[in-house]
Each structure stands twice: as structure tokens, then as C-alpha cells.
């Protein structure tokens, strides 16, 4: 029974007050600002790890091809009679060794972000990786054989979305003659970066003719 003059207690209704809502939003914004860069870095690392595995598989395919061809990697003309002037043309010789052409593509690449695994094999726009032509299995074990596609000149750029800019000028994925694959920190100033040689880090490892011989050539993908 309500006694006259006694104030009634108001039952609080469910839901957030405006202050609680604003506080929650602020906390979420702070957490997003802190976690965002870490999440992006983790995603990029996973993407690079996947690209490295693909580069290693291409290296294995090349070594299997060389085993069947007197130690020579694809050079000159491929089995289709095409001049090997791009990495795509070289990789077409690996048809019997790598049956899934999606191995050659990397998401986000300006050279080749996806492949459909349908004929024609490794066509233009379906390959991200570059190739060093004219080498044999007896070449120095640390020489690069397969790398990320460059900017078209054997160097890389920090500009996202452009050729040679997949990793923002930070690193390059490489498979060496011995079949090992790794990511290498790029060097250089400004927007243009280069892959350092192991023996002479101040020089570009993809300026291949300067130290591998005049018949060796760095080949970007077919654009």
C-alpha cells in the first residue's frame, strides 16, 4: 500500500545511457586504432609467406625440368617455339611439372593477381613472378632464380598497386639456385628500391648480366 507523501521508486529501464554509449564507442575506436596496424601486418606476413611457398614450388619445378634437360633451366625457346623473353614464356616449359597455374599468381599483384588453371597455360596477366634466364644447376647456389616481378627494370617501388610494389618497397621474395626461398629486405632511397647481392650488398642482385655473364637475363612477367 502506498503511503501518502512517500516518493515512489522509479524502476530503471534497460538499455544504454548516452554517456555509456559514447564511452563504449570510444573504447572500440581506441582498440581498433591499436589492433588495426597489427592486424594488417599479420595479414601481409601471411600473404608473403604464401608467396614464398609458391616461389619455392616454382623453383622445385625448375629444378625438375633442369634434371631432365642436362642441368639447364628454360632458356632460348620454350617447347612451344616461343622466344623466352618473359617469365611467362619460360614457365610454360613447366607444364609437365606444375599442373596448377595458380601457383604463379599472387593476390594484389599488378603483374598477375589470379590465374584460372585453364588453357592457355600461364598467359599474360596470370603470373606475378620474374625469372632469371640462362642459368644452370651448376651456377652459384645463392644466385637468384625466381623473384617477385619488378617495376620492369629490375628494381622495386614503394607505390602500392604498381608493378614491383606488392610489398611496398620493403622486401622481395626470392628462390635461389639451390632451391631455397626467402624474403630479402630491399635497399635504396626514395621510391625505388633494389635487392642487394649477398656478396656485395651495395649492388643490385637483379642486375644479373653484370656478374652472372652477358647471356644471363632478368625477365619480368608478360604484361
C-alpha positions as CSV (number, residue, x, y, z in Angstrom):
1,X,0.0,0.0,0.0
2,X,1.4,3.4,-1.0
3,X,1.5,5.8,2.0
4,X,0.6,9.4,1.1
5,X,3.7,11.6,0.8
6,X,6.1,8.8,0.3
7,X,8.0,9.1,-3.1
8,X,7.7,6.2,-5.4
9,X,10.9,4.4,-6.7
10,X,11.3,4.5,-10.4
11,X,12.4,1.3,-12.0
12,X,15.4,1.9,-14.4
13,X,14.5,0.7,-17.9
14,X,17.0,-1.5,-19.9
15,X,19.5,0.0,-22.4
16,X,22.5,2.3,-22.5
17,X,22.5,5.9,-21.5
18,X,24.1,8.4,-23.9
19,X,27.2,8.6,-21.8
20,X,27.6,4.8,-21.7
21,X,27.1,4.6,-25.4
22,X,29.7,7.3,-26.1
23,X,32.2,5.6,-23.7
24,X,31.7,2.2,-25.4
25,X,32.2,3.8,-28.9
26,X,35.4,5.5,-27.7
27,X,36.8,2.3,-26.3
28,X,36.1,0.4,-29.5
29,X,37.7,3.2,-31.5
30,X,40.9,3.0,-29.4
31,X,41.0,-0.8,-29.7
32,X,40.6,-0.5,-33.5
33,X,43.4,2.1,-33.7
34,X,45.7,-0.2,-31.7
35,X,44.8,-3.5,-33.3
36,X,44.4,-2.3,-36.9
37,X,48.1,-1.9,-37.8
38,X,49.0,-5.2,-36.1
39,X,46.2,-7.0,-38.0
40,X,47.3,-5.5,-41.3
41,X,50.9,-6.5,-40.6
42,X,49.8,-10.1,-39.7
43,X,47.8,-10.3,-42.9
44,X,50.7,-9.1,-45.0
45,X,53.1,-11.5,-43.4
46,X,50.7,-14.4,-44.1
47,X,50.4,-13.2,-47.7
48,X,54.2,-13.0,-48.1
49,X,54.5,-16.5,-46.6
50,X,52.1,-17.9,-49.2
51,X,54.0,-16.1,-52.0
52,X,57.3,-17.6,-50.7
53,X,55.8,-21.1,-50.8
54,X,54.7,-20.5,-54.4
55,X,58.1,-19.3,-55.3
56,X,59.7,-22.4,-53.7
57,X,57.3,-24.6,-55.7
58,X,58.3,-22.8,-58.9
59,X,61.9,-23.4,-58.0
60,X,61.3,-27.1,-57.5
61,X,59.6,-27.3,-60.9
62,X,62.5,-25.6,-62.5
63,X,65.0,-28.0,-60.9
64,X,62.9,-30.9,-62.0
65,X,63.0,-29.5,-65.6
66,X,66.7,-29.0,-65.3
67,X,67.2,-32.6,-64.2
68,X,65.5,-33.7,-67.4
69,X,67.4,-31.2,-69.6
70,X,71.1,-31.6,-68.8
71,X,71.1,-29.2,-65.9
72,X,69.7,-26.3,-68.0
73,X,66.9,-24.2,-66.8
74,X,64.5,-22.9,-69.6
75,X,66.3,-20.5,-71.9
76,X,66.3,-19.6,-75.6
77,X,63.0,-21.0,-76.8
78,X,60.3,-22.9,-74.9
79,X,58.7,-26.2,-76.1
80,X,56.0,-24.2,-77.9
81,X,58.7,-22.5,-80.1
82,X,58.2,-19.1,-78.3
83,X,61.2,-16.9,-77.6
84,X,61.8,-16.9,-73.8
85,X,61.6,-13.1,-73.4
86,X,59.3,-13.1,-70.4
87,X,59.0,-15.3,-67.3
88,X,55.6,-16.5,-68.6
89,X,57.3,-18.0,-71.7
90,X,59.9,-19.7,-69.5
91,X,57.3,-21.1,-67.1
92,X,55.3,-22.6,-70.0
93,X,58.0,-25.2,-70.1
94,X,57.0,-26.3,-66.6
95,X,53.6,-27.5,-67.8
96,X,54.5,-31.1,-67.1
97,X,56.0,-30.3,-63.6
98,X,53.5,-27.7,-62.2
99,X,49.9,-28.5,-63.3
100,X,48.2,-25.7,-61.4
101,X,49.0,-22.3,-62.9
102,X,47.5,-20.6,-59.8
103,X,51.0,-21.2,-58.3
104,X,52.2,-18.3,-60.5
105,X,49.7,-15.7,-59.3
106,X,49.7,-13.6,-56.1
107,X,46.7,-11.6,-54.9
108,X,47.2,-7.9,-55.2
109,X,50.0,-8.2,-57.8
110,X,49.9,-5.6,-60.6
111,X,51.5,-8.3,-62.9
112,X,49.2,-11.3,-62.1
113,X,46.8,-11.4,-59.2
114,X,44.9,-14.6,-60.3
115,X,45.0,-17.5,-62.7
116,X,42.2,-19.8,-63.8
117,X,44.2,-23.0,-64.4
118,X,42.8,-23.2,-67.9
119,X,44.4,-23.1,-71.3
120,X,46.4,-21.2,-72.4
121,X,48.8,-22.0,-69.7
122,X,50.4,-19.1,-67.8
123,X,49.2,-16.4,-70.1
124,X,49.6,-12.7,-69.8
125,X,48.2,-11.4,-66.5
126,X,48.4,-14.8,-64.8
127,X,51.9,-14.6,-63.5
128,X,53.4,-12.5,-60.7
129,X,56.9,-13.9,-60.6
130,X,60.0,-12.9,-62.5
131,X,62.7,-15.3,-63.7
132,X,66.5,-15.3,-64.4
133,X,67.1,-16.9,-67.8
134,X,70.4,-18.5,-68.9
135,X,71.4,-20.3,-65.7
136,X,72.2,-23.9,-64.9
137,X,72.1,-26.0,-61.8
138,X,75.9,-25.6,-61.5
139,X,75.7,-21.8,-61.0
140,X,76.4,-20.3,-57.6
141,X,73.9,-21.6,-55.1
142,X,73.0,-18.1,-53.8
143,X,72.2,-16.6,-57.2
144,X,68.5,-15.7,-57.6
145,X,66.4,-17.8,-60.0
146,X,62.8,-16.6,-59.3
147,X,61.7,-13.3,-57.6
148,X,58.7,-11.1,-57.3
149,X,58.0,-9.2,-60.5
150,X,59.9,-5.9,-60.5
151,X,58.8,-2.5,-61.8
152,X,60.0,-3.5,-65.3
153,X,63.7,-2.5,-64.7
154,X,64.9,-5.0,-62.1
155,X,64.1,-2.6,-59.2
156,X,61.0,-2.2,-56.9
157,X,58.8,0.6,-55.8
158,X,57.1,1.7,-52.6
159,X,54.0,2.7,-54.6
160,X,51.2,0.3,-53.8
161,X,49.2,-1.0,-56.8
162,X,52.1,-0.5,-59.2
163,X,54.3,-3.2,-60.7
164,X,57.1,-4.0,-58.3
165,X,55.1,-2.5,-55.4
166,X,53.4,-5.5,-53.9
167,X,55.4,-5.4,-50.7
168,X,55.6,-1.5,-50.6
169,X,59.3,-1.4,-51.3
170,X,60.1,-3.3,-48.1
171,X,61.0,-6.8,-49.2
172,X,61.3,-9.2,-52.1
173,X,60.5,-12.9,-52.3
174,X,63.3,-14.9,-53.9
175,X,64.1,-18.5,-54.8
176,X,67.8,-19.2,-55.3
177,X,69.6,-21.7,-57.5
178,X,69.8,-24.2,-54.6
179,X,66.0,-24.2,-54.3
180,X,65.8,-22.2,-51.0
181,X,63.2,-19.5,-50.8
182,X,63.2,-16.4,-48.5
183,X,62.2,-12.8,-48.2
184,X,65.0,-10.3,-48.5
185,X,65.0,-6.7,-47.2
186,X,65.3,-4.2,-50.0
187,X,67.7,-1.4,-50.0
188,X,67.7,2.1,-51.6
189,X,66.4,5.6,-51.2
190,X,63.2,7.3,-52.2
191,X,60.5,5.4,-54.1
192,X,62.9,3.0,-55.8
193,X,64.5,0.0,-54.0
194,X,66.7,-2.9,-55.1
195,X,67.5,-6.4,-53.9
196,X,71.1,-6.5,-52.5
197,X,73.6,-9.0,-53.7
198,X,74.8,-11.4,-50.9
199,X,78.5,-10.8,-51.8
200,X,78.1,-7.1,-52.5
201,X,75.1,-5.7,-50.7
202,X,75.5,-2.2,-52.2
203,X,74.8,-3.6,-55.7
204,X,71.5,-4.8,-57.3
205,X,71.3,-8.6,-57.4
206,X,68.9,-8.3,-60.3
207,X,71.5,-6.5,-62.5
208,X,72.3,-10.1,-63.4
209,X,74.5,-9.6,-66.5
210,X,77.0,-7.5,-64.5
211,X,78.1,-10.6,-62.5
212,X,76.4,-13.7,-64.0
213,X,77.5,-13.2,-67.6
214,X,76.2,-11.5,-70.7
215,X,73.9,-14.4,-71.7
216,X,72.0,-14.3,-68.4
217,X,68.9,-12.1,-68.4
218,X,66.4,-11.0,-65.8
219,X,62.8,-11.4,-67.2
220,X,59.7,-9.8,-65.7
221,X,56.3,-11.3,-66.4
222,X,54.3,-10.7,-69.5
223,X,52.2,-7.6,-69.0
